[in-house]
């Protein structure tokens, strides 16, 4: 067997040359078989190189190289001697890459090249020569083609139609994989977490199964405006699950509607309608589920950390969302929060001792006090004398709630607290901090990171409530050690 020999490139200098093509790791430091070519001086040819190697916003320097692996053999001139370098032929462009397996597709043969045709019969002896008779040969437009010719054309057309059909299927499949939507990220829980705040694709699909049966009762914004409660015949530009994914993108990332319109290939007004429709739909569907947990169930799931506070039913705290400052001085005074020193909307949230959100109030103007929001939110109507609530030190609600209140002790003019008060304060602080963790889960929806504009005040209550309710479905237990193990 003849052994293949290589002509090694002469290496000069100490600087190792590297190939700039993506996914190519060729380097002259470890491979002297390859040649490394500089970019051409001609601007048009250089542009073709940059497009061919798929580099966007790429700056070419005198040290930028492309290795010989990416050029066809006929585009490279071998050196005349051992000390010479290999050169490229004029106009050569790199065409062989990792993404095309370093090979070019074969040239597709023409229509007549793909079909074997019988050789034409020579019947000139039986046919009189028109020139002999002095009569010019004209085409007879009234004559019919032979049946064999018609069959050949029909067969060729059928073959071409099948090829076009298969090509369309490939294009549609590629477009489906590349289209922005939930199925594009189904294989990546990390992406699902980023775009939706759900911990995994499986968890998201389980939640979808819970709400899918209610989809026929959904009323879109356009239907509501028209006063029609039945589904119209107009087709949706997105599938329902992709509309749901778009809504979660808006909630989780706080994306601009124009950005979402570009991602999904729809009009910006359609994005606005989808967000409003789904916020109303989820507000209705999730809001119809009773989240307040009965006392006996809370006791069955009470974590061991609450052994000193066994009658605790709910841990309450307030959260504030920054909003746009109104132009009216009267409204400014209403929404201005002295605690945050800017305009806010304020809401009361409560969690059960083992972590789930069990109470969500509406949003109020930021100037409202903790005591007043507790009185107006409706939480007092679900509290009973045998229950207890746990609150922060500044939550002075003892005189309005019908039950016991666990709160860190005050000094009340004393120089210091007793040892038992210090221990109790620390214990309550360790347990009460979990309501702050729950609020942090709500605010992981980045829509609440930016200042809430006045134009969305009509729907901010729905968005906030849905975000709070979704935290019961998006993640695992608030504290893993509190998760109750399934019975064997």
Buried (B, 14 or more C-beta within 10 A) or exposed (E): EEEEEEEEBEEEEEEEBBBBBEEBEBBBEEBEEBBBBBBBEEEEBEEBBBEBBEBEEEEBEEEBBBBBBBBEEEBBEEBEEEEEEBEBEEEBBBBBBEEEEEEEEEEEEEEEEEEEEEEEEEEEEEEEEEEEEEEEEEEEEEEEEEEEEEEBEEEBEEEEEEEEEEEEEEEEEEEEEEBBBBBBBBEEBEEBBEBBBBBBBEBBBEBBEEBEEEBEEBBBBEBEEEEEEEEEEEEEEBEBBBBBBBBBBBBBBEBEBEBBBEBBEBEEEBBBBBBBBBBBBBBBBBBEEEBEBEEEEBBEBBBEBBEEBEBBBBBBBBBBBBBBBBEEEEBEEBBBBEBEEBBBBBBBBBBBBBBBBBBBBBBBBBBBBBBBBBBBBEBBEEBEEEBBBBBBEEBBBEEEBEBBBBBBBEEEEEEEBEEEBEEBBEBBEEBBEBBBEBBEBBEBBBBBEEBBEBEBBEBBBBBBBBBBBBBBBBBEEBEEEBBEEEEE
